[in-house]
């Protein structure tokens, strides 16, 4: 069995995933709302295409019910995850996506009991958000089983795609997030700043609302989690100044204008992806003060998203898996990220 559906196939990341699926001898069905773009892709790759939006639940279910799995690549997932997840549950079709949105992870987690009853897998975050960080968290849990605090961080080069940029705009209005004593709490933008070391270089970083504040808790049970992104000190100062504008950032017209601006980004081309990579850091400590650290070196985040998500698709197409909600490490194992091309422990 090699057929499955990619929704948002004509987007920046969707196209990379289609190409990776073909390299691995899979036959994705292309889907989305843009008829002209999808038909052009279908002709280019000699693949089937289905054009539909997510507004009509009955029509949506008809378009997916003959396939075993949907990989949702159409962000922001705050708009697309709920209808597609509902359709997958109704049609008993596995649901995967490449989200990094905390609220979408929570939405999918709430479907765990129904997914178990239906016998389908619900596995959001199958790309750079959050495969490498989730696997690092799971590996560190193995090294320090009684860990009480987890810190995850990353540095990603190459620049964002239009979808990533739009999702970041939504995040500005929601502020930061962290996990404290098992509870998901809101914190200010740029709540904390610290440094991470990469070889002989020191990288400044600030807290961001990365998906692991939700998923790493499910994967590891560690009750205190902070997630950081490496940025310049000047960027940290600018983000902290945005705290005063948070009420405005959530207004509809402001969001629409910012998303329009964000959508004009093209995403990194093949050359830039080739030249840019990622670093992932992880640290844990327990109540007695014992610590463990781990650092990964990885390809560009979009390249990793393509290989990681297709690896998870192949797993579900290739063998039965009990239904329910899964994080990447729970579905694929803590060492999954190390099996991906170009990933190594630094």
ROMAR-917850 format. One record per residue (C-alpha): x, y, z. Coordinates in steps of 0.25 Angstrom, whole numbers, plus 5000, padded with zeros to 4 digits. Each point is the difference from the previous one (the first is absolute). Example, Ala and Ser with C-alpha at 12.3 -4.5 7.8 and 13.67 -1.06 7.14 Angstrom:
REM ROMAR-917850
{x: 5049&y: 4982&z: 5031}
{x: 5006&y: 5014&z: 4998}
REM end
This chain:
REM ROMAR-917850
{x: 5000&y: 5000&z: 5000}
{x: 5006&y: 5013&z: 4996}
{x: 4989&y: 5010&z: 4998}
{x: 4996&y: 5011&z: 5010}
{x: 4995&y: 5014&z: 4999}
{x: 5008&y: 5013&z: 5002}
{x: 4991&y: 5012&z: 5003}
{x: 5007&y: 5013&z: 4996}
{x: 5009&y: 4993&z: 4990}
{x: 5002&y: 5012&z: 4992}
{x: 5006&y: 5008&z: 5012}
{x: 5015&y: 5002&z: 5002}
{x: 5002&y: 4989&z: 5010}
{x: 4989&y: 4991&z: 4994}
{x: 5008&y: 5000&z: 4987}
{x: 5013&y: 4996&z: 5007}
{x: 4992&y: 4988&z: 5006}
{x: 4994&y: 4996&z: 4987}
{x: 5014&y: 4999&z: 4994}
{x: 5005&y: 4992&z: 5012}
{x: 4988&y: 4991&z: 4999}
{x: 5003&y: 4997&z: 4985}
{x: 5015&y: 4998&z: 5004}
{x: 4995&y: 4989&z: 5009}
{x: 4991&y: 4993&z: 4990}
{x: 4987&y: 5005&z: 5006}
{x: 4988&y: 5005&z: 4992}
{x: 4994&y: 5012&z: 5007}
{x: 4987&y: 5006&z: 4996}
{x: 5001&y: 5015&z: 4999}
{x: 4989&y: 5008&z: 5006}
{x: 4997&y: 5014&z: 5004}
{x: 4991&y: 5012&z: 4996}
{x: 5009&y: 5006&z: 4988}
{x: 4995&y: 4993&z: 4988}
{x: 5010&y: 5006&z: 4990}
{x: 5012&y: 4997&z: 5009}
{x: 4996&y: 4986&z: 5003}
{x: 4997&y: 4997&z: 4986}
{x: 5013&y: 5005&z: 4995}
{x: 5007&y: 4992&z: 5011}
{x: 4992&y: 4987&z: 4997}
{x: 5005&y: 5002&z: 4985}
{x: 5014&y: 5002&z: 5004}
{x: 5001&y: 4988&z: 5009}
{x: 4990&y: 4991&z: 4993}
{x: 4991&y: 4999&z: 5013}
{x: 4985&y: 5001&z: 5003}
{x: 4995&y: 5013&z: 5006}
{x: 4987&y: 5003&z: 5008}
{x: 4995&y: 5014&z: 5001}
{x: 4992&y: 5004&z: 5012}
{x: 4999&y: 5009&z: 5012}
{x: 4997&y: 4996&z: 5014}
{x: 4987&y: 5007&z: 5002}
{x: 4991&y: 4988&z: 4996}
{x: 5002&y: 4989&z: 5010}
{x: 4992&y: 4990&z: 4991}
{x: 5008&y: 5003&z: 4988}
{x: 5013&y: 5000&z: 5007}
{x: 4997&y: 4986&z: 5006}
{x: 4997&y: 4995&z: 4986}
{x: 5014&y: 5005&z: 4995}
{x: 5008&y: 4992&z: 5010}
{x: 4992&y: 4988&z: 5004}
{x: 5006&y: 4991&z: 4989}
{x: 5014&y: 5003&z: 5005}
{x: 5007&y: 4995&z: 5013}
{x: 5007&y: 5013&z: 5004}
{x: 5000&y: 5015&z: 4999}
{x: 5012&y: 5009&z: 5002}
{x: 4995&y: 5014&z: 5002}
{x: 5010&y: 5010&z: 4995}
{x: 4991&y: 5012&z: 4999}
{x: 5002&y: 5010&z: 5011}
{x: 4997&y: 5008&z: 5008}
{x: 4995&y: 4987&z: 5007}
{x: 4991&y: 5008&z: 5009}
{x: 4991&y: 5001&z: 4988}
{x: 5002&y: 4986&z: 4993}
{x: 5003&y: 4990&z: 5011}
{x: 4986&y: 4999&z: 5006}
{x: 4992&y: 4997&z: 4988}
{x: 5010&y: 4991&z: 4994}
{x: 5002&y: 4992&z: 5013}
{x: 4985&y: 4999&z: 5002}
{x: 4999&y: 4994&z: 4986}
{x: 5011&y: 4991&z: 5002}
{x: 4993&y: 4995&z: 5013}
{x: 4987&y: 4998&z: 4993}
{x: 5007&y: 4993&z: 4988}
{x: 5009&y: 4992&z: 5009}
{x: 5012&y: 5005&z: 4992}
{x: 5014&y: 5003&z: 5007}
{x: 5002&y: 5015&z: 5003}
{x: 5014&y: 5006&z: 4999}
{x: 5004&y: 5015&z: 4999}
{x: 5013&y: 5008&z: 5001}
{x: 4995&y: 5010&z: 5010}
{x: 5008&y: 5007&z: 5011}
{x: 4988&y: 5007&z: 5006}
{x: 4998&y: 4997&z: 5015}
{x: 4984&y: 5001&z: 4999}
{x: 5000&y: 4990&z: 4988}
{x: 5008&y: 4990&z: 5008}
{x: 4990&y: 5002&z: 5011}
{x: 4988&y: 4998&z: 4990}
{x: 5006&y: 4987&z: 4995}
{x: 5003&y: 4995&z: 5014}
{x: 4986&y: 5002&z: 5004}
{x: 4996&y: 4990&z: 4989}
{x: 5008&y: 4989&z: 5006}
{x: 4988&y: 4992&z: 5005}
{x: 4992&y: 5001&z: 4987}
{x: 5013&y: 4997&z: 4992}
{x: 5001&y: 4987&z: 5008}
{x: 4986&y: 4996&z: 4998}
{x: 5001&y: 5003&z: 4985}
{x: 5014&y: 4992&z: 4999}
{x: 5007&y: 5012&z: 4994}
{x: 5013&y: 5007&z: 5003}
{x: 4999&y: 5015&z: 5003}
{x: 5015&y: 5005&z: 4999}
{x: 5002&y: 5015&z: 4998}
{x: 5013&y: 5007&z: 4999}
{x: 5007&y: 4990&z: 4991}
{x: 5011&y: 5010&z: 4995}
{x: 5010&y: 5009&z: 5005}
{x: 4989&y: 5004&z: 5010}
{x: 5002&y: 4991&z: 5008}
{x: 5007&y: 4988&z: 4996}
{x: 5015&y: 5003&z: 5004}
{x: 4996&y: 5007&z: 5013}
{x: 4990&y: 4990&z: 5004}
{x: 5010&y: 4989&z: 4997}
{x: 5011&y: 5007&z: 5008}
{x: 4990&y: 5002&z: 5012}
{x: 4998&y: 4985&z: 5000}
{x: 5014&y: 4996&z: 4999}
{x: 5003&y: 5009&z: 5012}
{x: 4989&y: 4994&z: 5008}
{x: 5007&y: 4987&z: 4998}
{x: 5013&y: 5005&z: 5005}
{x: 4994&y: 5007&z: 5012}
{x: 4987&y: 4993&z: 5003}
{x: 4996&y: 5008&z: 5012}
{x: 5002&y: 5014&z: 4993}
{x: 4991&y: 5011&z: 5005}
{x: 5005&y: 5011&z: 4990}
{x: 5002&y: 5000&z: 4985}
{x: 5006&y: 5011&z: 4991}
{x: 4999&y: 4998&z: 4985}
{x: 5006&y: 5010&z: 4990}
{x: 5003&y: 5001&z: 4985}
{x: 5007&y: 5009&z: 4990}
{x: 4994&y: 4999&z: 4986}
{x: 5006&y: 5007&z: 4988}
{x: 4995&y: 5003&z: 4986}
{x: 4987&y: 5008&z: 5003}
{x: 4986&y: 4997&z: 5001}
{x: 4989&y: 4995&z: 4990}
{x: 4988&y: 5008&z: 4998}
{x: 4992&y: 4990&z: 5009}
{x: 5010&y: 5001&z: 5011}
{x: 5000&y: 5015&z: 5000}
{x: 4985&y: 5001&z: 5001}
{x: 4999&y: 4990&z: 5011}
{x: 5011&y: 5009&z: 5007}
{x: 4991&y: 5012&z: 4999}
{x: 4989&y: 4993&z: 5007}
{x: 5009&y: 4996&z: 5011}
{x: 5004&y: 5014&z: 5003}
{x: 4985&y: 5003&z: 5005}
{x: 5001&y: 4988&z: 5009}
{x: 5012&y: 5003&z: 5007}
{x: 5010&y: 4990&z: 5006}
{x: 4997&y: 4986&z: 5006}
{x: 5008&y: 4991&z: 5009}
{x: 4997&y: 4988&z: 5009}
{x: 5000&y: 5002&z: 5015}
{x: 4998&y: 4989&z: 5010}
{x: 4992&y: 4992&z: 4988}
{x: 4991&y: 5012&z: 4997}
{x: 5001&y: 5008&z: 4987}
{x: 5001&y: 5014&z: 5003}
{x: 5001&y: 5013&z: 4993}
{x: 5013&y: 5009&z: 5001}
{x: 5004&y: 5013&z: 4994}
{x: 5006&y: 5000&z: 4986}
{x: 5015&y: 4998&z: 5001}
{x: 4998&y: 4996&z: 5015}
{x: 5014&y: 4995&z: 5002}
{x: 5013&y: 5001&z: 4993}
{x: 5013&y: 4992&z: 5002}
{x: 5012&y: 4994&z: 4992}
{x: 5003&y: 4987&z: 4993}
{x: 5013&y: 4995&z: 4995}
{x: 5003&y: 4995&z: 4987}
{x: 5015&y: 4995&z: 4999}
{x: 5008&y: 5013&z: 5003}
{x: 4988&y: 5009&z: 4997}
{x: 4990&y: 5005&z: 5010}
{x: 4986&y: 5003&z: 4995}
{x: 4990&y: 5009&z: 5007}
{x: 4985&y: 4995&z: 5001}
{x: 4986&y: 5003&z: 5005}
{x: 4988&y: 4992&z: 5004}
{x: 4990&y: 4998&z: 4989}
{x: 4987&y: 4992&z: 5000}
{x: 5005&y: 4988&z: 4993}
{x: 4991&y: 4988&z: 4999}
{x: 5009&y: 4992&z: 5010}
{x: 4994&y: 5007&z: 5012}
{x: 4988&y: 4991&z: 4997}
{x: 5005&y: 4988&z: 4993}
{x: 5013&y: 4998&z: 5008}
{x: 4992&y: 4999&z: 5013}
{x: 4991&y: 4989&z: 4993}
{x: 5013&y: 4993&z: 4995}
{x: 5008&y: 5001&z: 5013}
{x: 4991&y: 5004&z: 5012}
{x: 5010&y: 5010&z: 5004}
{x: 4992&y: 5011&z: 5007}
{x: 5008&y: 5013&z: 4997}
{x: 5004&y: 5003&z: 4986}
{x: 5005&y: 5012&z: 4993}
{x: 5003&y: 5002&z: 4985}
{x: 5010&y: 5009&z: 4994}
{x: 5004&y: 5005&z: 4986}
{x: 5014&y: 5006&z: 4997}
{x: 4999&y: 5014&z: 4996}
{x: 5008&y: 5013&z: 5001}
{x: 5000&y: 5009&z: 5012}
{x: 4994&y: 5011&z: 4992}
{x: 4988&y: 4990&z: 4996}
{x: 4998&y: 4997&z: 5014}
{x: 4999&y: 5015&z: 5004}
{x: 4990&y: 5002&z: 4988}
{x: 4991&y: 4988&z: 5004}
{x: 4999&y: 5005&z: 5014}
{x: 4996&y: 5014&z: 4995}
{x: 4988&y: 4993&z: 4993}
{x: 4995&y: 4996&z: 5014}
{x: 4993&y: 5014&z: 5001}
{x: 4993&y: 4998&z: 4986}
{x: 4994&y: 4986&z: 5004}
{x: 4986&y: 5005&z: 5001}
{x: 5001&y: 5006&z: 4986}
{x: 5007&y: 4988&z: 4994}
{x: 4988&y: 4992&z: 5002}
{x: 4990&y: 5009&z: 4992}
{x: 4995&y: 4995&z: 4987}
{x: 5004&y: 5011&z: 4991}
{x: 5014&y: 5000&z: 5006}
{x: 5001&y: 4985&z: 4999}
{x: 4995&y: 5000&z: 4985}
{x: 5011&y: 5011&z: 4997}
{x: 5011&y: 4993&z: 5006}
{x: 4996&y: 4986&z: 4994}
{x: 4999&y: 5007&z: 4986}
{x: 5015&y: 5005&z: 5002}
{x: 5004&y: 4987&z: 5005}
{x: 4994&y: 4993&z: 4988}
{x: 5009&y: 5007&z: 4991}
{x: 5012&y: 4992&z: 5005}
{x: 5005&y: 4990&z: 4990}
{x: 5007&y: 4990&z: 5009}
{x: 5014&y: 4996&z: 4998}
{x: 5004&y: 4995&z: 4986}
{x: 5007&y: 4987&z: 4998}
{x: 5014&y: 5006&z: 5001}
{x: 4997&y: 5007&z: 5013}
{x: 4994&y: 4987&z: 5006}
{x: 5013&y: 4993&z: 4996}
{x: 5009&y: 5011&z: 5007}
{x: 4992&y: 5001&z: 5013}
{x: 4998&y: 4990&z: 5011}
{x: 4994&y: 4999&z: 5014}
{x: 5006&y: 4997&z: 5014}
{x: 4991&y: 4995&z: 5011}
{x: 5004&y: 5000&z: 5015}
{x: 4993&y: 4993&z: 5011}
{x: 5003&y: 5000&z: 5015}
{x: 4993&y: 4993&z: 5012}
{x: 5002&y: 5001&z: 5015}
{x: 4994&y: 4993&z: 5012}
{x: 4997&y: 5004&z: 5014}
{x: 5013&y: 4997&z: 5005}
{x: 5007&y: 5008&z: 4990}
{x: 5005&y: 4989&z: 4991}
{x: 5001&y: 5004&z: 4985}
{x: 5000&y: 4995&z: 4986}
{x: 5002&y: 5007&z: 4987}
{x: 4999&y: 4996&z: 4985}
{x: 5003&y: 5008&z: 4987}
{x: 4996&y: 4996&z: 4986}
{x: 5004&y: 5005&z: 4986}
{x: 4990&y: 4999&z: 4989}
{x: 4997&y: 5005&z: 4986}
{x: 4991&y: 5012&z: 4997}
{x: 4987&y: 4999&z: 5007}
{x: 4992&y: 4999&z: 4987}
{x: 5008&y: 4988&z: 4995}
{x: 4999&y: 4993&z: 5014}
{x: 4985&y: 5003&z: 4999}
{x: 4999&y: 4992&z: 4987}
{x: 5008&y: 4988&z: 5004}
{x: 4994&y: 4999&z: 5014}
{x: 4986&y: 5001&z: 4996}
{x: 5001&y: 4990&z: 4989}
{x: 5007&y: 4991&z: 5009}
{x: 4988&y: 5000&z: 5009}
{x: 4991&y: 4998&z: 4988}
{x: 5008&y: 4988&z: 4996}
{x: 4999&y: 4994&z: 5014}
{x: 4984&y: 5001&z: 5000}
{x: 4999&y: 4995&z: 4986}
{x: 5009&y: 4989&z: 5003}
{x: 4995&y: 4993&z: 5013}
{x: 4988&y: 5001&z: 5009}
{x: 5001&y: 5010&z: 5012}
{x: 4990&y: 5001&z: 5011}
{x: 4991&y: 5012&z: 4999}
{x: 5002&y: 5012&z: 5009}
{x: 5008&y: 5013&z: 5001}
{x: 5015&y: 4999&z: 4998}
{x: 5011&y: 5009&z: 5001}
{x: 5012&y: 4998&z: 4990}
{x: 5008&y: 4992&z: 5011}
{x: 4989&y: 4992&z: 5005}
{x: 4996&y: 4996&z: 4986}
{x: 5014&y: 4998&z: 4994}
{x: 5009&y: 4998&z: 5012}
{x: 5010&y: 5010&z: 5007}
{x: 5011&y: 4998&z: 4990}
{x: 4992&y: 5002&z: 4988}
{x: 5006&y: 5013&z: 4997}
{x: 5014&y: 4994&z: 4999}
{x: 4995&y: 4991&z: 4988}
{x: 4997&y: 5012&z: 4992}
{x: 5010&y: 5005&z: 4989}
{x: 5010&y: 5010&z: 5005}
{x: 4996&y: 4999&z: 5015}
{x: 5011&y: 4997&z: 5010}
{x: 5003&y: 5002&z: 5014}
{x: 5010&y: 5012&z: 5001}
REM end
